[in-house]
Amino acid sequence: MTVYALNLFDVADRDEYLAYSKRSVAEVARYGGKVVALGKFRENVQGEVAGRQVLILVEWPDKDAFDGYCNDPTLADLHAHRENGTSAYVWQLFDRLDDLRPVLKLGS
């Protein structure tokens, strides 16, 4: 089942994040992931969530593909660049829905 990884963050170290971004696209693709949206923070419309500079939405074929990317020991140095290059990181997974019925079911 398709999952989406929502990444929200601030760039804390430009050089570290550049080192991550130069290599991450190919590595994400190797696990079947693809970036489906990139965004730069514009404004907070509603809610008390602090805005982050960057939004990246990645589509993964399934949770196993996401886990493979995250847990691949050959990518430990790559993940370190992401961790060192960002701050205030929010990383959440969402299951793909074709409609909202599963969410709107009584008792959900």
N, C-alpha and C positions, 0 to 999 in steps of 0.2 A: 504494500500500500504506500502510495506517495506520501512523503512528509516534507514539510517546509521548515527550514531553519531561519528564524528571524534573528538577525544580528543588529544590535544597536550599540553604538560606542562613540567615544571621543578619541581622537588621535592624540596620543600622549608623546610619542617619539616618531617623528616623520621617517627617519632613516630605518628604524626597526620595522615600521609598518610597510614601507616600500619593499624591504627585503622579503616580507611575507607576501605582499600582493604580486610581486614579480613571478613567484613560483606557485602560488596557491591556485590560480585558475586551472593550470594543467593538472595539479594533484586532485583538485575537486572533481574535474572531468574524468580522471582515471577511475574514480569511484562512482561515476554516473551522475554526479551532481552538476547543476548548472545555475548560474546566477540569473534570476528572472527579474530582479529589480535592484536598482541602486538609487539612493536618495541622499540629499543634503538637507539637514534640518531647516525648516522654514519658520514655523511658529507652533506654539502650543494652543490648541483650540479649546480643549476641555480636559479636565482631569488633573490630578496632582503628580503625574509622572514627569520627572525631570527630562527635558529634551536632551538628545545626544546629537552630535555632529553628523553621524553617518548611519544610514540604514542600508543593510544588504539582506536581500531575501534569496535564499538558495533552495532550489527544488532538488530533492533526493529521491531516487526510485523507491527507497524503503528505509526503515530505521537501521537495518543491517549495513547498508551502504554508508550512512552517516557515521555509524559506530566504527566501521572499518577505517574511514578517513581519520576519525578522532584518535583511534587507538593504534594506528600503524606505527610501529617503533621506528621505522625509517623516516617518519615525519616529525619526530620529537623536536628537532632543531627548527623546523618550520613553525610549529605551534608556539615555540618559545618566542619567535619574532612577533607573532600576533599578540601574545600575552604581554610582551615588553613594549609593544608599540601602541597599545590601547589602554584606556581607562574607562571606568563606569560601564563596563561591558554587560550587556543583557543578551543572553543567548537562549532562545526558547524554541521548542519544536511544536509544530502543529500538524495534525493529520489532515489530509486532503478531504474535503467534503464536496459532494456534487450538489447538495442543497442543505438547508438548515434543519431538516426534519430530525436527524439524530440529536441535535442540540436542543430542540424544542419539545422533545418527547416529555410527557408527563412523568415526573419523578427524576428527571436528569439533573 
